[in-house]
Amino acid sequence: MTQPQENTQEITDIFIIGGGINGCGIARDAAGRGLSVALAEMGDLASATSSSSTKLFHGGLRYLEYFEVRLVREALIEREVLLRAMPHISWPMRFVLPYHRDMRFENDTPTSKLLSFVMPWMRGRRPAWLIRFGLFLYDNLGGRKILPGTKTLSLKGTPEGAPLDDRFEKAYEYSDCWIQDSRLVVLNARDAEARGARIMTRTKVLETTRHADHWEITLRDETSGETRTERARLLVNAAGPWVGEVIQDQLALNSKEGVRLVRGSHIVTKRLYDHDKCYFFQGTDGRIIFAIPYEQDFTLIGTTDADHSDPDTAPTCSEAERDYLLEFASGYFKQSLTVDDVVWTYSGVRPLYDDGASSASAATRDYTLRLDTDGAPVLNIFGGKITTFRRLAESAMEEITPHFPAATGPWTQTPALPGGDFPVDGVADLIARLQGDYAFLTPQWARRLVRCYGTESWSVLGDAKTAEDLGEDFGASITAAELNWTMANEWVRSAEDYLWRRTRLGLKTTPEEHSRIEEFIRASQG
């Protein structure tokens, strides 16, 4: 290993380990309060958990069964805060919850135990009145203003009922939101950088040395192999699945706090129905899954919950998990699903706080923050939901700001993320404006650009008058101009970064097109 180079910069206020949604959200919040911030991510932004979610801004309806009322209320409030800040990458979605008498609780939920005690004849059942009461709470806990409330829906002769088995006659329809998860991460990182933060991707923290008033952090550039040392007054461990590993190995802390790794797997199939609503399916085993319209041509089905032992073992959707999801969904759809319907699978690891729950499903999804001040302070982040990332960052700053009296107060509730400075209901108008200014765009192409870049779509396209002005065409409306823009502005360093995290166009491109994009990006970087 080469000798570490000392960083001659002035000492940084906050150094963050981890470039997922929690790390980037904290970096943005801290930078906006006037603090100097550096963030190191050993891979690409959102390269682990934050690109492998179910892609929902939701309160977590099922968490009410675990009496996680504070978490659900906070998430429900955040849905609309976030929707206003990023209407290009998040949008409202209606969820259809078919009802039948066979619905069951998971046996270890507090609600199931209470109902079994009070009404033993209802043991294990999820009655219609209880679902409706849960949806009433869901509608009202968060002070909903934008999203429509719950209604009862007939499945007979309706578009929502058409793809479902005929035994389903009634459903409840409620609101939540879709989110492009990995774009959310990169937009937070971009806004943090615009406010003065240094964002370092493909930079691994090798070791740290703790002093009374600062940390020394040894870093390695994973591209060049060079190492260097930086100093910071406070450290934030937002390493996601590696949070426990960082505590033990890089920070050498004697901590009793533990992380429970829970794997969530998903499958993507060919499009299974024509409307744009999501289904919320409840199984006879008490678990739930979603079936969600995905990238126009597909349906996303998930998720599973299984313990995952090692953060360094890449999570993959096992054949057993794939088959479980296929069988689960086939219990609802008229047409049974088979392996031939699956076009892609993915899996992510949730780094939950280890609260001693009896099962992966029952482990809390709430976040836990632990500040260690035995020397220079370090804040360790456990758990959290993508929906509550902004509130997690605010809570982290409540722990951090006593060490920085000059820091300003909370500010992230109102400002838009890059590209999101237009009204919540303004997507159609923005697409029309973009097509008006760039007549060569097809409706599908214009929609994709607006859903990725919002008002920054004009920056991506520049002064192009024709499609040819955008340079090489790589298929699926990908052009050299767009790739160059993402390399310059969004830390894209490989085809995988662009095709599977900045976009999901890996689903719509061929292996040959993947290779051409990789060659172009490598050549552009010299």
Salt bridges, closest charged atoms under 4 A:
ASP13 OD1 - ARG233 NH1 2.70
ASP29 OD1 - ARG33 NE 2.55
ASP44 OD2 - ARG501 NE 2.62
ASP44 OD1 - ARG502 NH2 2.68
GLU65 OE2 - ARG126 NE 2.71
GLU74 OE1 - ARG70 NH1 3.01
GLU74 OE1 - ARG391 NE 3.50
GLU78 OE2 - ARG390 NH2 2.79
ASP102 OD2 - HIS100 ND1 3.95
GLU160 OE2 - LYS277 NZ 2.50
ASP165 OD1 - ARG167 NH1 3.55
ASP166 OD1 - LYS334 NZ 3.57
GLU173 OE2 - ARG94 NE 2.78
GLU173 OE1 - LYS277 NZ 2.83
ASP176 OD1 - ARG79 NH1 2.80
ASP181 OD2 - LYS55 NZ 2.93
ASP181 OD1 - ARG504 NH2 3.01
ASP191 OD2 - ARG28 NE 2.59
ASP191 OD2 - ARG195 NE 3.10
ASP213 OD1 - HIS214 ND1 2.91
GLU216 OE2 - HIS211 NE2 3.37
GLU222 OE1 - ARG220 NE 2.66
GLU230 OE1 - ARG198 NH2 2.75
GLU230 OE2 - ARG228 NE 3.43
GLU257 OE2 - ARG370 NE 3.10
ASP297 OD2 - LYS508 NZ 3.44
ASP305 OD2 - ARG62 NH2 3.58
ASP305 OD2 - ARG287 NH2 2.79
ASP305 OD1 - ARG350 NH1 2.59
ASP305 OD1 - ARG365 NH2 2.85
ASP307 OD1 - ARG260 NE 2.89
GLU321 OE2 - ARG263 NE 3.28
ASP323 OD1 - ARG322 NE 3.00
ASP341 OD1 - LYS270 NZ 3.79
ASP366 OD1 - ARG70 NH2 2.47
ASP372 OD1 - ARG210 NH2 2.91
GLU394 OE2 - ARG390 NH1 2.89
GLU394 OE1 - ARG391 NH1 2.75
GLU456 OE1 - ARG190 NH1 2.61
GLU472 OE2 - ARG516 NH2 3.02
GLU482 OE1 - ARG448 NH2 2.61
GLU490 OE2 - ARG183 NH2 2.62
GLU496 OE2 - ARG501 NH1 3.22
ASP497 OD2 - ARG202 NH2 2.87
ASP497 OD1 - ARG501 NH2 2.73
GLU518 OE2 - ARG522 NE 3.05
